[in-house]
Amino acid sequence: MTATVEHSNGTAAPAAFGYVAGSAPADATAGERVITYSEAVREAMGQAMAADDRVVLLGEDVGVYGGAFGVSGDLHGRFGGERVRDTPISELGIVGAGVGMALSGLLPIVEIQFSDFTCQAMDQIVNQAAKIHFMLGGAAHVPLVLRAPGGSGTGAAGQHSQSLEAWFAHTPGLKVVMPSNAADAKGLLLSAIDDPDPVVVLEHKLLYKTSGPVPVEPVRVPIGKAAVPRRGTDLTMVATGVMVSRCLEAAARLEADGVSASVVDVRTLTPFDAETVLGAIDETGRALLVQEAPRHVGFMSEVAARIAESESLYRLLAPVKRLCGLDTPIPYAPQLERSVVPQVDDVVAAARALAVVG
Amino acid sequence: MTELAEAPAASDAGAADPRWAREALLTMYRIRRFEEAVDDLFARGMMHGTMHLSIGQEASATGVCAALAEGDLIASTHRGHGHCIAKGADLLPMMAELLAKDSGYCRGRGGSMHIADVAKGNLGANGIVGGGIPIAVGSALAQKLRGTGAVVVCFFGDGATNEGAFHEAANLAAIWQLPVVLVCENNKYGMSFSTEKSMHVATVAERAAAYGFPGVRVDGNDVEAVFAAATEAVARARSGGGPTLLETMTYRWKGHSKSDKNLYRTREEIEQWRADDPIADFEAKILDAGSLSVEDLEAVRTQARDEVRDAVRRSMQAPDADPRAFLADPAAAVFAAPLGSHVAGAPAVEPHGLGTALDATEESK
């Protein structure tokens, strides 16, 4: 594919604006520049649409409005209303239409405004998109991309703040990615668009305005590969989504206290990169598993089980520790909201405690 | 773009046209004999699972699919054997699927509720009531955006029109004026719950008014009437006139599925509908019209019977779906690209979705 140089709509934020410390190297290298996470998502869609006219975007208010979080921005102006298609408030209908389009020669990207609203479309996601390839004996596949922002921290309360990744990861037939920084937001989405299977891309509302260096070219980040943005010797933090940047910030603070932490960004929940994740845990013998979602039957429960079922168990110097959201809905009041989801201080405290056990 | 074959004009078709009459009758007999064979194999303990038979509803599937051109698509339901046959599927891989064979359409992974011949333009049967309707509408949007000229038909039952999926999909089809025909096969019952109890409107067809497109009710046991109404709806869709809701009034002779004890309907009601046999009615019309002889009709019956017998016999001899092969790499069955994309060593799979036919269309542009 010929690479298209994308302009960032003239709205590239200053490098420092909203930047989450440690989420990625702050300095852009050759072929990169610093843009926001939401600009990176838009750039991926724009480059994919420019390169392949089968790529279409549909969702509520993705057109002139530019998306509820401004992610689609100027795409409607650039590609028109046929390919950047506003829809009624009709999540089941939109996702189902996406499945039908994917079965009929197009590469649809469906944006759901808040990942919570996927509940309205669960039949199409779980019973249709995920299973069609399997149930038809491989005679068809569903190259659908479902983008939806999850996570808390915006004061939007219980129905606009959830982290539902474990539901999707629990469904055979769905690939699930959670980009934690701007470069991955672009690279994983490009890979999702290329992928012949349905991919659920769970973005994070708090990350949209964060910035980082992103390749100008349409560089793919492979689906199925975890990243290790920081290597240490005393413990290994494994995190998803917004928790990756919190772990990196915590790791930087712990370094000053003489505690050296690795940070693993799972990036792809399905297919899960056990080799990278367990390998990084083996290196330190201590695992701190951090997620925003509630603890009970969450994705980190799966990671803990993978450790327990593998040789990694014998290399542990201390019991596995999970640091998760509380098993409650997300409350409205900011102090309550913060209290139910791991913050940087919580990660630091848990890491300190884990580092001295055993 | 490939030119779509012209569907026959309604005026040329019907009992009086020997070719059309023979073809329609053969399709209806294929469906009936296939369903009877399935019923029999199940009763004899030779078939696994459950199934939803469409005996009594043959004219609806046949009349609608006869109105379609090559390249047009359908989406089907849990009661989908008839749709699949009417859209041109082979009986052998259908029966093989039901008999849990590796040579089945779904390699034993789908069974009765997911049988589809994708290459013939079947987007899939569906085990979820209403599940196929948004998919059909999305496919119709793809046809419109790609300019293929193809029309998508979505079959569903009366029960599906109480699902949100129906209403969301109907609205999308309307606002985007998509080339789709929504075919509601009204057999009076959603499992045991009758339409009199499940809706507070008299007909399903009138629900179309809420979305601003035509709703038409037709005798679903009259294959000529179904064909004529479907032809008009397909022509409207193909010419950019948008969707139609076509309600075909019919009746399933058998229970909803294998668990049905027929506690919700009377023997008299069933007998009354069985007297309105879509196949017998059409045969009488053919003989009235004089287009085919009694011997011709017998030849059609024999052909359908032999095709189904052959499908059963050859399926029985085919190798079973093999758990060892399946378990050797389950992810390969679940995903088109199990390792994910752009991972070293992962085989490239083009993300083109359904249909060599569709992609051939695209490439020839």
Interface residues (C-beta under 8 A of the other chain):
Chain A: V56 E82 R83 T87 P88 S90 L92 G93 I94 V95 G96 A97 G98 V99 G100 M101 A102 L103 S104 G105 L106 L107 P108 D123 Q124 N127 Q128 I132 H133 F134 M135 L136 G137 G138 A139 A140 H141 V142 P143 P172 G173 K175 S191 A192 I193 D194 D195 P196 D197 R220 V221 P222 I223 G224 K225 T268 P271
Chain B: L73 A75 G104 Y105 C106 R107 G108 R109 G110 H114 A116 V118 A119 L123 G124 N126 G127 I128 G131 I133 P134 I135 A136 V137 G138 S139 A140 L141 A142 Q143 L145 R146 V152 G164 A165 E168 A169 N171 L172 I175 A331 A333 V334 F335 A336 A337 P338 L339 G340 S341 H342 V343 A346 V349 E350 P351 H352 G353 L354 G355 L358 D359 T361 E362
